[in-house]
Amino acid sequence: MSAVATAAAPPALAFDAVRLRIGLSEILRGVTLELGRGEMLALAGPNGSGKTTLLRVASGVLPASAGGVRVRGRPASSYSRRELARELAVVPQDAHVAFPFRAGEIVLMGRSPHLGPLGFETGADMRLAEEAMARVGIASLAERSVLELSGGERQLVLVARALAQAAGILLLDEPTAHLDLRHKIVVLDLLRDFVRSGGSALVVSHDLTLAARTCDRIALLREGALVATGAPADVITPENLRTTFGIDADVLAAPDGAPYVVPRAPAAAGPAAG
């Protein structure tokens, strides 16, 4: 497993007491969290806990109300949009595409931060896009309209686009949510290869068991605040699951030793009083 940042090497991405208020609602409440170089970190929590919002703050889509974000030790606010896109690539749950772009064109858009002043793709850009599609296993979709693709196929196109972007940090919002079992394994293997080569990945996931088997650490978020952060075996406990999700669950050991979550069914209601 990968180590987090040292004094000599700042974290790839850091949230420093990040708060976000929208109207009367405080969506993020003082989140302090670091993503190390060469680390895959899962962000988990119930719906509405602020996971996607935290990714949007990291990518600059939403400005923090207080606190800040650092990218490789430098304030994210000091980066231009183009510079930040060279450092961070985002895989949303499902990007809305209004026009019938071909899948290959969508993937090639990942090269935009690296294009010259005239904005023309080079042969090298084309090759990187083609290689990304091949790695994800969707080379055959290159000429198809993205509007014709299934939800899972569109998700794979977005993963390929992020890989073609060649950023060192990936922010992924439920990247395997729409995928069949084989493609889940393909994507997670790609992410493990990415972090083994020195990249860093922050992954929003609702699948705690899958996250425990693939991520170096897990951070649990509830109502915009961190509940626990650490190694999967330390974080995925019945107590933390009850605090974070409001459920009772058994945590077992899978054959590979990773924690396996088995939620308990709610207690059946007793007979109505006569």
C-alpha positions in Angstrom: 0.0 0.0 0.0 1.1 3.6 -0.6 2.3 6.0 1.9 0.9 9.4 2.5 2.9 12.6 2.0 6.1 13.4 3.9 7.6 16.7 4.7 9.8 16.5 1.7 6.9 15.7 -0.7 3.6 17.6 0.0 0.4 15.7 -0.5 -1.0 15.5 -4.0 -4.2 17.1 -2.8 -5.1 18.6 0.6 -8.3 20.0 2.0 -7.6 22.5 4.9 -10.6 23.0 7.1 -12.9 23.4 4.1 -16.3 24.8 4.7 -19.0 25.4 2.1 -22.3 27.2 2.8 -25.0 27.5 0.2 -27.8 29.7 1.3 -28.7 28.7 4.8 -27.2 25.2 4.5 -23.7 24.3 5.5 -22.8 21.5 3.1 -19.2 21.0 4.2 -18.2 21.6 7.8 -14.4 22.0 8.3 -13.2 19.0 6.2 -9.4 18.4 6.6 -8.2 15.6 4.5 -5.0 14.7 2.5 -4.6 12.5 -0.6 -1.0 11.2 -0.7 1.1 10.7 -3.8 0.6 7.2 -5.1 -2.5 6.7 -3.0 -6.0 5.7 -3.7 -8.5 7.1 -1.2 -12.2 6.3 -1.0 -14.7 8.8 0.1 -17.9 7.2 1.5 -21.0 8.3 3.2 -24.8 8.5 2.9 -26.5 10.4 0.2 -26.3 14.1 0.7 -23.2 13.9 3.0 -21.1 16.2 0.8 -19.0 13.7 -1.1 -19.6 15.1 -4.6 -19.5 18.6 -3.3 -16.0 18.0 -1.9 -14.9 16.9 -5.4 -16.4 20.0 -6.9 -14.5 22.2 -4.4 -11.3 20.3 -5.3 -11.8 20.9 -9.0 -12.6 24.6 -8.6 -16.2 24.3 -9.7 -17.4 25.5 -6.3 -15.4 27.9 -4.2 -15.0 27.1 -0.5 -16.7 29.5 1.9 -13.8 29.0 4.3 -10.6 27.0 4.4 -8.8 26.1 1.2 -7.5 23.4 -1.1 -3.9 22.7 -2.0 -2.7 20.9 -5.1 0.9 19.6 -4.7 1.5 22.0 -1.9 0.3 25.1 -3.8 -3.1 26.8 -3.3 -5.5 25.6 -5.9 -6.8 29.2 -6.3 -3.4 30.2 -7.6 -3.7 27.9 -10.6 -5.3 29.0 -13.9 -8.1 26.7 -15.2 -5.8 25.3 -17.8 -3.0 24.7 -15.2 -5.4 23.0 -12.8 -6.8 20.8 -15.6 -3.2 19.5 -16.2 -3.0 18.4 -12.6 -6.6 17.2 -12.0 -8.9 15.1 -14.1 -12.5 14.5 -13.1 -14.8 11.5 -13.8 -18.3 12.6 -12.9 -21.1 10.1 -12.4 -22.6 10.9 -15.8 -21.7 14.0 -17.8 -24.6 15.4 -19.8 -23.8 15.6 -23.5 -26.3 17.6 -25.6 -24.6 17.1 -29.0 -23.9 13.8 -30.8 -20.2 13.8 -30.4 -18.5 10.6 -31.2 -17.0 8.7 -28.3 -13.5 9.2 -29.7 -14.1 12.9 -29.8 -15.1 13.0 -26.2 -12.0 11.1 -25.2 -9.8 13.4 -27.3 -11.3 16.4 -25.4 -9.2 15.2 -22.4 -6.1 16.5 -24.3 -7.5 20.1 -24.3 -5.3 21.4 -21.4 -2.2 20.3 -23.3 -3.0 21.8 -26.7 -0.9 24.6 -28.2 -2.1 28.2 -28.8 -4.1 27.3 -32.0 -5.9 24.5 -30.2 -5.1 21.8 -32.8 -4.5 18.2 -31.7 -1.3 16.6 -32.8 -0.6 13.0 -33.8 0.6 12.4 -30.3 -2.7 13.6 -28.8 -4.6 11.3 -31.1 -2.4 8.3 -30.1 -2.9 9.1 -26.4 -6.7 9.2 -26.8 -6.6 5.9 -28.8 -4.4 4.3 -26.2 -6.8 5.4 -23.4 -9.8 3.9 -25.1 -7.9 0.6 -25.7 -6.9 0.4 -22.1 -10.5 0.8 -21.0 -11.6 -1.7 -23.6 -13.8 0.7 -25.7 -11.8 1.1 -28.9 -14.7 -0.3 -30.8 -16.9 2.6 -29.6 -14.7 5.4 -31.1 -17.0 6.2 -34.0 -20.3 5.8 -32.2 -22.3 8.8 -31.0 -22.2 9.2 -27.3 -25.9 9.7 -27.4 -26.3 6.1 -28.6 -24.3 4.6 -25.8 -25.6 2.9 -22.6 -25.0 4.5 -19.2 -22.1 2.1 -18.6 -20.5 2.7 -21.9 -20.7 6.5 -21.4 -19.0 6.0 -18.0 -16.2 4.1 -19.6 -15.8 7.0 -22.2 -15.4 9.4 -19.3 -12.8 7.2 -17.6 -10.9 7.0 -20.9 -11.1 10.8 -21.3 -9.6 11.3 -17.8 -6.7 8.9 -18.6 -6.1 10.7 -21.9 -5.8 14.0 -19.9 -2.7 12.6 -18.3 -3.2 14.4 -15.0 -1.5 13.1 -11.9 -4.6 13.3 -9.8 -7.9 11.7 -10.6 -11.2 12.7 -8.9 -13.8 10.0 -9.6 -17.5 10.2 -8.6 -18.9 6.6 -8.4 -16.8 5.5 -11.4 -18.1 1.9 -11.3 -21.8 2.7 -10.5 -23.2 1.9 -14.0 -20.7 -0.8 -14.9 -21.1 -4.6 -15.2 -18.8 -6.8 -13.1 -16.1 -7.3 -15.8 -15.8 -3.6 -16.5 -15.8 -2.8 -12.7 -12.7 -5.0 -12.5 -11.1 -3.4 -15.5 -11.6 0.2 -14.2 -10.4 -0.7 -10.7 -7.3 -2.4 -12.1 -6.6 0.7 -14.2 -6.8 2.8 -11.1 -4.5 0.5 -9.1 -2.0 0.7 -12.0 -2.4 4.5 -12.0 -1.5 4.9 -8.3 1.3 2.3 -8.5 2.9 4.5 -11.2 2.8 7.5 -8.8 -0.6 8.9 -9.5 -3.2 9.7 -6.9 -7.0 9.0 -6.9 -9.8 10.2 -4.8 -12.8 8.0 -5.4 -16.4 8.5 -4.2 -17.9 5.1 -3.6 -21.1 3.7 -2.1 -19.7 0.1 -2.2 -17.7 -0.2 1.0 -16.7 -3.7 0.4 -15.3 -2.9 -3.0 -13.6 0.2 -1.6 -12.0 -1.8 1.2 -10.5 -4.2 -1.3 -9.0 -1.6 -3.7 -8.3 1.6 -1.7 -5.4 2.4 0.6 -7.5 4.4 2.9 -11.2 5.2 3.4 -12.7 8.5 4.7 -16.3 8.4 6.0 -18.3 11.6 5.7 -21.6 12.4 7.3 -23.5 15.7 7.1 -20.5 17.5 5.7 -18.0 16.4 8.4 -15.5 13.6 8.6 -16.4 10.7 10.9 -13.2 8.6 10.5 -10.2 8.3 8.2 -7.7 5.4 8.0 -7.0 2.0 6.7 -10.1 0.1 5.6 -9.9 -2.5 8.5 -9.7 0.4 11.0 -12.5 2.5 9.5 -15.1 -0.1 8.5 -16.4 -1.1 11.9 -19.9 -1.6 13.2 -19.6 1.5 15.3 -18.5 3.7 12.5 -21.2 2.3 10.2 -23.8 3.0 12.8 -22.5 6.6 13.3 -22.2 7.3 9.5 -25.1 5.5 7.9 -27.4 4.9 10.9 -27.4 1.1 10.3 -26.5 -2.0 12.2 -24.1 -4.2 10.2 -21.7 -7.1 10.7 -18.2 -6.7 9.4 -16.7 -10.0 8.4 -13.3 -10.9 6.9 -13.3 -11.8 3.2 -11.1 -14.6 2.0 -8.4 -12.0 1.2 -8.7 -10.5 4.7 -10.5 -7.3 3.5 -13.5 -6.2 5.6 -16.9 -7.4 4.2 -20.0 -5.5 5.2 -23.3 -7.4 5.8 -26.1 -5.0 6.8 -28.6 -6.3 9.2 -32.2 -6.2 8.3 -34.3 -3.8 10.3 -36.1 -5.4 13.2 -39.6 -6.5 12.2 -42.4 -4.5 13.6 -44.4 -6.3 16.3 -48.1 -7.1 16.1 -50.4 -4.2 16.2 -52.0 -3.6 19.6 -55.5 -4.9 19.8 
